[in-house]
Amino acid sequence: MKKTIEFLDAYPKASICATGLTPPGKLAVRTRKYQIGINKNLAYLSERHHVYGFKVFEDANPDLIGAWPFGRSGKWEVFRPNINYDAFLLNLK
């Protein structure tokens, strides 16, 4: 997380997007690790950064809609603790 903050300090107009290598769901271990790190540091991050989570839309089956990783249908929302997200976005306020 330290390198991410250093990068944003050096490039204040940039945004950092993070997600795991596997599709969302049960196997998304790296995505889960990112979420745990954000949850632990959310108070600190929120002082200077916007933190967003991406929720992938599901159909009635419930299968995920769109191709992975970049074509998934979903929405970005302000990060909230205890909500499972499929990707994360961080930038300076």
DSSP file (Angstrom, degrees, kcal/mol; ACC not computed):
  #  RESIDUE AA STRUCTURE BP1 BP2  ACC     N-H-->O    O-->H-N    N-H-->O    O-->H-N    TCO  KAPPA ALPHA  PHI   PSI    X-CA   Y-CA   Z-CA
    1    1 A M     >        0   0    0      0, 0.0     4,-2.1     0, 0.0     5,-0.2   0.000 360.0 360.0 360.0 -32.5    0.0    0.0    0.0
    2    2 A K  H  >  +     0   0    0      1,-0.2     4,-2.4     2,-0.2     5,-0.2   0.908 360.0  50.0 -59.2 -43.7    2.9    2.3    0.7
    3    3 A K  H  > S+     0   0    0      1,-0.2     4,-2.4     2,-0.2    -1,-0.2   0.859 108.1  54.4 -64.5 -35.8    4.1    2.2   -2.9
    4    4 A T  H  > S+     0   0    0      2,-0.2     4,-2.2     1,-0.2    -1,-0.2   0.926 110.2  45.6 -62.9 -45.3    0.5    3.0   -4.1
    5    5 A I  H  X S+     0   0    0     -4,-2.1     4,-2.1     2,-0.2    -2,-0.2   0.899 112.1  51.4 -66.9 -40.8    0.4    6.1   -1.9
    6    6 A E  H  X S+     0   0    0     -4,-2.4     4,-2.0     2,-0.2    -1,-0.2   0.906 109.6  51.1 -61.5 -41.2    3.9    7.2   -3.0
    7    7 A F  H  X S+     0   0    0     -4,-2.4     4,-2.3     1,-0.2    -2,-0.2   0.930 110.4  47.9 -62.1 -45.9    2.8    6.8   -6.7
    8    8 A L  H  < S+     0   0    0     -4,-2.2    -1,-0.2     1,-0.2     6,-0.2   0.847 109.7  53.2 -66.4 -33.2   -0.3    8.9   -6.2
    9    9 A D  H  < S+     0   0    0     -4,-2.1    -1,-0.2     1,-0.2    -2,-0.2   0.890 113.4  43.4 -65.6 -38.4    1.8   11.6   -4.4
   10   10 A A  H  < S+     0   0    0     -4,-2.0    -2,-0.2     1,-0.3    -1,-0.2   0.813 127.3  30.9 -75.7 -30.9    4.1   11.7   -7.4
   11   11 A Y  S >< S+     0   0    0     -4,-2.3     3,-2.1    -5,-0.2    -1,-0.3  -0.692  71.5 177.2-128.2  77.0    1.3   11.7   -9.9
   12   12 A P  T 3  S+     0   0    0      0, 0.0    80,-0.4     0, 0.0    -1,-0.1   0.653  77.9  53.8 -63.4 -17.8   -1.6   13.4   -8.3
   13   13 A K  T 3  S+     0   0    0     78,-0.1     2,-0.1     2,-0.1    -5,-0.1   0.477  91.9  98.9 -93.0  -1.6   -4.0   13.2  -11.3
   14   14 A A    <   -     0   0    0     -3,-2.1    78,-0.6    -6,-0.2     2,-0.3  -0.353  58.5-150.3 -81.7 162.4   -3.5    9.4  -11.6
   15   15 A S  E     -A   91   0A   0     76,-0.1     2,-0.5    -2,-0.1    76,-0.2  -0.966   7.4-141.9-127.7 148.5   -5.9    6.7  -10.4
   16   16 A I  E     -A   90   0A   0     74,-2.9    74,-2.4    -2,-0.3     2,-0.4  -0.954  14.6-169.1-112.2 127.1   -4.9    3.2   -9.2
   17   17 A C  E     -A   89   0A   0     -2,-0.5     2,-0.4    72,-0.2    72,-0.2  -0.953   8.0-176.0-114.4 135.1   -7.2    0.3  -10.1
   18   18 A A  E     +A   88   0A   0     70,-2.4    70,-2.4    -2,-0.4     2,-0.3  -0.994  13.7 146.8-136.0 138.6   -6.7   -3.1   -8.6
   19   19 A T        -     0   0    0     -2,-0.4    68,-0.1    68,-0.2    67,-0.1  -0.961  44.5 -95.3-155.3 165.2   -8.3   -6.5   -9.0
   20   20 A G        -     0   0    0     66,-0.4     8,-0.1    -2,-0.3    66,-0.0  -0.235  31.5-115.3 -77.6 173.6   -7.2  -10.1   -8.8
   21   21 A L  S    S+     0   0    0      2,-0.1    -1,-0.1    -2,-0.0     7,-0.1   0.697  94.4  70.4 -82.8 -20.8   -6.2  -12.2  -11.8
   22   22 A T  S    S-     0   0    0      5,-0.2    -2,-0.2     1,-0.1     3,-0.1  -0.605  97.0 -91.0 -95.6 158.2   -9.1  -14.6  -11.5
   23   23 A P        -     0   0    0      0, 0.0     4,-0.2     0, 0.0    -1,-0.1  -0.204  57.9 -81.9 -59.8 157.6  -12.8  -13.8  -12.2
   24   24 A P  S    S+     0   0    0      0, 0.0     2,-0.3     0, 0.0     3,-0.2  -0.188  91.5  58.4 -56.7 154.8  -14.9  -12.5   -9.3
   25   25 A G  S >  S-     0   0    0      1,-0.1     3,-1.5     3,-0.1    -3,-0.1  -0.892 106.0 -16.5 125.0-153.7  -16.3  -15.1   -7.0
   26   26 A K  T 3  S+     0   0    0     -2,-0.3    -1,-0.1     1,-0.3     0, 0.0   0.755 130.7  50.1 -62.9 -29.0  -15.0  -17.9   -4.8
   27   27 A L  T 3  S+     0   0    0     -4,-0.2     2,-2.4    -3,-0.2     3,-0.3   0.409  75.0 108.7 -92.9   2.6  -11.5  -18.0   -6.4
   28   28 A A    <>  +     0   0    0     -3,-1.5     4,-1.8     1,-0.2    -1,-0.1  -0.369  34.1 149.0 -80.7  63.7  -10.8  -14.3   -6.2
   29   29 A V  H  >  +     0   0    0     -2,-2.4     4,-2.1     2,-0.2    -1,-0.2   0.917  68.7  48.7 -66.6 -46.6   -8.2  -14.6   -3.4
   30   30 A R  H  > S+     0   0    0     -3,-0.3     4,-2.3     1,-0.2    -1,-0.2   0.905 110.0  52.4 -63.7 -40.5   -6.0  -11.6   -4.5
   31   31 A T  H  > S+     0   0    0      1,-0.2     4,-2.2     2,-0.2    -1,-0.2   0.905 108.6  51.4 -60.0 -40.8   -9.1   -9.4   -4.7
   32   32 A R  H  X S+     0   0    0     -4,-1.8     4,-2.3     1,-0.2    -1,-0.2   0.890 107.5  52.3 -63.6 -39.9  -10.0  -10.4   -1.2
   33   33 A K  H  X S+     0   0    0     -4,-2.1     4,-2.3     2,-0.2    -2,-0.2   0.905 108.4  50.8 -63.6 -40.9   -6.5   -9.6    0.1
   34   34 A Y  H  X S+     0   0    0     -4,-2.3     4,-2.5     1,-0.2    -2,-0.2   0.928 110.0  50.8 -59.9 -43.8   -6.8   -6.1   -1.4
   35   35 A Q  H  X S+     0   0    0     -4,-2.2     4,-2.7     1,-0.2    -2,-0.2   0.901 108.5  50.7 -63.2 -41.2  -10.2   -5.7    0.3
   36   36 A I  H  X S+     0   0    0     -4,-2.3     4,-2.3     2,-0.2    -1,-0.2   0.925 111.2  49.2 -61.9 -44.3   -8.8   -6.7    3.6
   37   37 A G  H  X S+     0   0    0     -4,-2.3     4,-1.5     2,-0.2    -2,-0.2   0.899 111.9  47.9 -62.1 -41.9   -5.9   -4.2    3.3
   38   38 A I  H  X S+     0   0    0     -4,-2.5     4,-0.6     2,-0.2     3,-0.2   0.931 110.9  51.4 -65.4 -44.5   -8.3   -1.4    2.3
   39   39 A N  H >< S+     0   0    0     -4,-2.7     3,-0.8     1,-0.2     4,-0.3   0.913 109.8  49.7 -58.1 -43.6  -10.6   -2.2    5.2
   40   40 A K  H 3< S+     0   0    0     -4,-2.3    -1,-0.2     1,-0.2    -2,-0.2   0.827 123.0  31.8 -64.4 -31.6   -7.6   -2.1    7.7
   41   41 A N  H 3X S+     0   0    0     -4,-1.5     4,-3.0    -3,-0.2     5,-0.2   0.186  83.2 113.6-112.3  15.0   -6.4    1.3    6.4
   42   42 A L  H <X S+     0   0    0     -3,-0.8     4,-2.8    -4,-0.6     5,-0.2   0.879  75.8  52.0 -61.5 -41.5   -9.7    2.9    5.4
   43   43 A A  H  > S+     0   0    0     -4,-0.3     4,-0.7     2,-0.2    -1,-0.2   0.934 115.5  42.3 -60.2 -45.3   -9.6    5.7    8.0
   44   44 A Y  H >> S+     0   0    0      1,-0.2     3,-1.0     2,-0.2     4,-0.6   0.939 116.2  47.9 -65.8 -48.3   -6.1    6.7    6.9
   45   45 A L  H >X S+     0   0    0     -4,-3.0     4,-2.2     1,-0.2     3,-1.0   0.891 105.7  58.7 -61.0 -40.8   -6.8    6.3    3.2
   46   46 A S  H 3< S+     0   0    0     -4,-2.8    -1,-0.2     1,-0.2    -2,-0.2   0.683  91.1  71.2 -67.0 -18.3  -10.1    8.3    3.4
   47   47 A E  H << S+     0   0    0     -3,-1.0    -1,-0.2    -4,-0.7    -2,-0.2   0.891 123.1   5.7 -63.8 -38.4   -8.3   11.4    4.8
   48   48 A R  H << S+     0   0    0     -3,-1.0    45,-2.5    -4,-0.6     2,-0.3   0.456 122.0  64.1-124.2  -6.0   -6.6   12.1    1.4
   49   49 A H  E  <  -B   92   0A   0     -4,-2.2     2,-0.5    43,-0.3    43,-0.3  -0.887  66.7-129.3-128.5 151.4   -8.0    9.7   -1.1
   50   50 A H  E     -B   91   0A   0     41,-3.3    41,-1.7    -2,-0.3     2,-0.5  -0.847  30.3-163.3 -87.3 133.7  -11.3    8.7   -2.8
   51   51 A V  E     +B   90   0A   0     -2,-0.5    28,-2.7    39,-0.2     2,-0.3  -0.986  10.5 179.4-124.7 123.9  -11.7    4.9   -2.4
   52   52 A Y  E     -BC  89  78A   0     37,-2.7    37,-2.0    -2,-0.5     2,-0.4  -0.887  15.7-152.1-123.8 152.9  -14.2    3.1   -4.7
   53   53 A G  E     -BC  88  77A   0     24,-2.9    24,-2.4    -2,-0.3     2,-0.5  -0.950  13.5-138.2-121.0 146.6  -15.3   -0.5   -5.1
   54   54 A F  E     -BC  87  76A   0     33,-2.5    32,-3.4    -2,-0.4    33,-0.7  -0.910  12.0-161.8-107.5 125.9  -16.6   -2.1   -8.2
   55   55 A K  E     - C   0  75A   0     20,-2.5    20,-1.9    -2,-0.5     2,-0.3  -0.935  14.4-139.2-107.8 120.9  -19.6   -4.4   -8.0
   56   56 A V  E     - C   0  74A   0     -2,-0.6    18,-0.3    18,-0.2     2,-0.2  -0.597  22.2-119.9 -77.9 136.1  -20.1   -6.8  -11.0
   57   57 A F        -     0   0    0     16,-3.1     8,-2.3    -2,-0.3     2,-0.3  -0.492  25.4-151.7 -74.0 145.4  -23.8   -7.2  -12.1
   58   58 A E  B     -D   64   0B   0      6,-0.2     6,-0.2    -2,-0.2     2,-0.1  -0.867   6.0-135.4-114.1 151.2  -25.2  -10.7  -12.0
   59   59 A D        -     0   0    0      4,-2.9    -1,-0.0    -2,-0.3     6,-0.0  -0.222  45.5 -79.9 -90.4-169.4  -28.0  -12.1  -14.2
   60   60 A A  S    S+     0   0    0      1,-0.2    -1,-0.0     2,-0.2    -2,-0.0   0.605 128.5  53.1 -69.5 -11.4  -30.9  -14.2  -12.9
   61   61 A N  S    S-     0   0    0      2,-0.2    -1,-0.2     3,-0.0     3,-0.1   0.851 120.3-110.8 -77.3 -38.0  -28.8  -17.5  -12.8
   62   62 A P  S    S+     0   0    0      0, 0.0     2,-0.3     0, 0.0    -2,-0.2   0.220  70.5 145.3 -95.0  96.1  -26.7  -15.7  -11.0
   63   63 A D        -     0   0    0      1,-0.0    -4,-2.9     0, 0.0     2,-0.2  -0.717  54.9-103.3 -94.7 151.3  -23.9  -15.6  -13.6
   64   64 A L  B     -D   58   0B   0     -2,-0.3     2,-0.5    -6,-0.2    -6,-0.2  -0.516  35.4-124.6 -75.6 142.9  -21.6  -12.6  -13.9
   65   65 A I        +     0   0    0     -8,-2.3     8,-2.4     8,-0.3    -8,-0.2  -0.763  67.1  12.2 -95.2 128.2  -22.4  -10.3  -16.9
   66   66 A G  S    S-     0   0    0     -2,-0.5     6,-0.3     6,-0.3     2,-0.2  -0.217  91.9 -57.3 101.0 170.4  -19.7   -9.5  -19.4
   67   67 A A     >  -     0   0    0      4,-0.4     4,-1.4    -2,-0.1     5,-0.3  -0.616  66.8 -86.0 -89.7 146.9  -16.2  -10.8  -20.2
   68   68 A W  T  4 S+     0   0    0     -2,-0.2     2,-0.1     3,-0.2    -2,-0.0  -0.789  92.5   5.1 -97.7 141.0  -13.4  -10.9  -17.7
   69   69 A P  T  4 S+     0   0    0      0, 0.0     3,-0.4     0, 0.0    -1,-0.2  -0.979 135.4  12.5 -98.5 -20.2  -11.4   -8.8  -16.8
   70   70 A F  T  4 S+     0   0    0      1,-0.2    -2,-0.2    -2,-0.1    -4,-0.0   0.594 116.8  59.5 -99.9  -8.8  -12.3   -5.6  -18.6
   71   71 A G     <  +     0   0    0     -4,-1.4    -4,-0.4     2,-0.1    -3,-0.2   0.285  69.2 129.8-103.8  12.5  -15.7   -6.2  -20.1
   72   72 A R        -     0   0    0     -3,-0.4     2,-0.4    -5,-0.3    -6,-0.3  -0.403  55.4-130.6 -67.5 139.3  -17.7   -6.9  -16.9
   73   73 A S        +     0   0    0     -8,-2.4   -16,-3.1   -16,-0.2    -8,-0.3  -0.748  56.7 103.5 -86.9 137.0  -20.9   -4.9  -16.5
   74   74 A G  E     -C   56   0A   0     -2,-0.4     2,-0.3   -18,-0.3   -18,-0.2  -0.955  57.6 -95.8 178.4-163.3  -21.2   -3.3  -13.1
   75   75 A K  E     -C   55   0A   0    -20,-1.9   -20,-2.5    -2,-0.3     2,-0.4  -0.998  18.2-127.9-145.6 148.0  -20.9    0.0  -11.2
   76   76 A W  E     +C   54   0A   0     -2,-0.3     2,-0.3   -22,-0.2   -22,-0.2  -0.746  33.9 172.3 -88.5 140.0  -18.4    1.9   -9.1
   77   77 A E  E     -C   53   0A   0    -24,-2.4   -24,-2.9    -2,-0.4     2,-0.1  -0.962  44.4 -79.2-142.1 160.8  -19.5    3.1   -5.7
   78   78 A V  E     -C   52   0A   0     -2,-0.3   -26,-0.3   -26,-0.2   -28,-0.0  -0.417  63.1-100.2 -59.6 131.4  -17.8    4.7   -2.7
   79   79 A F        -     0   0    0    -28,-2.7    -1,-0.1    10,-0.2   -28,-0.1  -0.299  43.4-172.8 -59.6 131.9  -16.1    1.9   -0.8
   80   80 A R    >   -     0   0    0      3,-0.1     3,-1.0    -3,-0.1   -41,-0.1  -0.991  27.0-110.1-126.1 136.0  -18.0    0.6    2.2
   81   81 A P  T 3  S+     0   0    0      0, 0.0     3,-0.1     0, 0.0   -46,-0.0  -0.240  99.0  24.7 -60.1 152.9  -16.6   -1.8    4.8
   82   82 A N  T 3  S+     0   0    0      1,-0.2     2,-0.4     0, 0.0     0, 0.0   0.656  93.1 114.6  66.1  19.5  -18.1   -5.3    4.8
   83   83 A I    <   -     0   0    0     -3,-1.0     2,-0.5     0, 0.0    -1,-0.2  -0.979  67.2-127.7-114.4 131.8  -19.2   -5.2    1.2
   84   84 A N        -     0   0    0     -2,-0.4     2,-0.3    -3,-0.1   -52,-0.1  -0.698  31.0-172.5 -83.2 123.4  -17.6   -7.6   -1.2
   85   85 A Y        -     0   0    0     -2,-0.5   -30,-0.2   -54,-0.1   -50,-0.1  -0.749  26.9-147.3-112.8 161.2  -16.2   -5.8   -4.3
   86   86 A D  S    S+     0   0    0    -32,-3.4   -66,-0.4    -2,-0.3     2,-0.3   0.569  82.5   5.0-103.2 -14.4  -14.7   -7.2   -7.5
   87   87 A A  E     - B   0  54A   0    -33,-0.7   -33,-2.5   -68,-0.1     2,-0.3  -0.963  66.8-139.1-160.7 167.0  -12.2   -4.4   -8.1
   88   88 A F  E     -AB  18  53A   0    -70,-2.4   -70,-2.4    -2,-0.3     2,-0.4  -0.969   5.7-162.0-138.1 149.8  -11.0   -1.2   -6.4
   89   89 A L  E     -AB  17  52A   0    -37,-2.0   -37,-2.7    -2,-0.3     2,-0.4  -0.999   9.2-177.4-134.5 134.4  -10.1    2.4   -7.4
   90   90 A L  E     +AB  16  51A   0    -74,-2.4   -74,-2.9    -2,-0.4     2,-0.3  -0.998  12.1 151.4-134.7 132.4   -8.0    4.9   -5.5
   91   91 A N  E     -AB  15  50A   0    -41,-1.7   -41,-3.3    -2,-0.4   -76,-0.1  -0.971  46.0 -86.1-151.5 166.1   -7.1    8.5   -6.3
   92   92 A L  E       B   0  49A   0    -78,-0.6   -43,-0.3   -80,-0.4   -44,-0.0  -0.403 360.0 360.0 -73.3 148.9   -6.3   11.7   -4.5
   93   93 A K              0   0    0    -45,-2.5   -44,-0.1    -2,-0.1    -1,-0.1   0.462 360.0 360.0 -73.4 360.0   -9.1   14.0   -3.4
